[in-house]
């Protein structure tokens, strides 16, 4: 067998009813290992979270291995033929094999913006080895982007998968053991549970192969957490290197120059008190002096809305989220220090300890009892319910790509 290093990418094998491309990737890794390939890396790559054709979290996978690349391609296609939900009109798989990583620009475009199938095919024609698009072949976009991915920042996810016969059945996982796993491994793992909602968030509710997923900063941390979890038997398990939790989808943004379907960090000043709309959604308007931007914290972001409601006119913030239908859907924000509004009041007379009264417009204050005069009012700083810093949505509302603050803000330049 030729022993050659190569990359294989797969995407768009699932449907809302069944399957998951990461499961197919994990199956392929097992098959490659059984066939004496050396598997060097397994990547779970999330792409632009606003893409309308996505089934769930817009994931694709890429595997780096050594062995015969053409046989690996055939083995991957056999798995897609057998398991992809090809009957679903939304499922259009793509399988890509390349001797080298594909150009990083394509990954950056796919994680932040929109790509076309023909752009993927052009790259594959120039740099790829062998590829196959099923049906419309849209999965070639994600498969190509996964093989093109570069990870200046990365995290890990351990995914456990269920026996095929159980996919449609309720999952059997001891929820309290997940809280234990979180306690034992925090802050090295995150988003297994949501403490404020007192709920488990690492078990999907969809009829697919995933039993649970543990996200963390190292393979050791996610394995340690997983070892605490009591559940039905795990049929298959894979630790993925991933761009999840890195904010890879965010672009620097300027109010008035945002593109629909892209996600941004946008500086702006709050113009008015945030308003709570029907359904509990909170709306916030910010400006950069020239133009205005409508931001929303939707009801599913739960207690995050309290932080948004605490903003006041004049606050300088860095708003972070996806821009859709002329609205920035907030994922987090940074409140800059400095906006401490104050009110002025007539001072108290230091001799009589009585409140002085106005002596007339521009004439300062006078004590009615002893006649003492002063120009200076008392300045009282208004108390705030929010302090400068970062505020984020809770785990139950977090995007796969969203960087949780437990990892540090990851972004120090705020303006
Ligand atoms: P799966 O688990 O199968 O990966 P998913 O929720 O990740 O499910 P897909 O079923 O893969 O979603 O659907 C996403 C589709 O959108 C894929 O065909 C993918 O190639 C395509 N796609 C991903 N990112 C982009 C992008 N930036 N521009 C255009 N198409 C994209």
Boltz pocket constraint, residues with backbone or C-beta under 6 A from the ligand:
constraints:
  - pocket:
      binder: B
      contacts: [[A, 11], [A, 12], [A, 13], [A, 14], [A, 15], [A, 19], [A, 20], [A, 21], [A, 22], [A, 47], [A, 48], [A, 51], [A, 53], [A, 54], [A, 55], [A, 56], [A, 57], [A, 58], [A, 59], [A, 60], [A, 90], [A, 92], [A, 109], [A, 110], [A, 111], [A, 112], [A, 113], [A, 114], [A, 115], [A, 116], [A, 138], [A, 139], [A, 140], [A, 141], [A, 142], [A, 143]]
      max_distance: 6.0
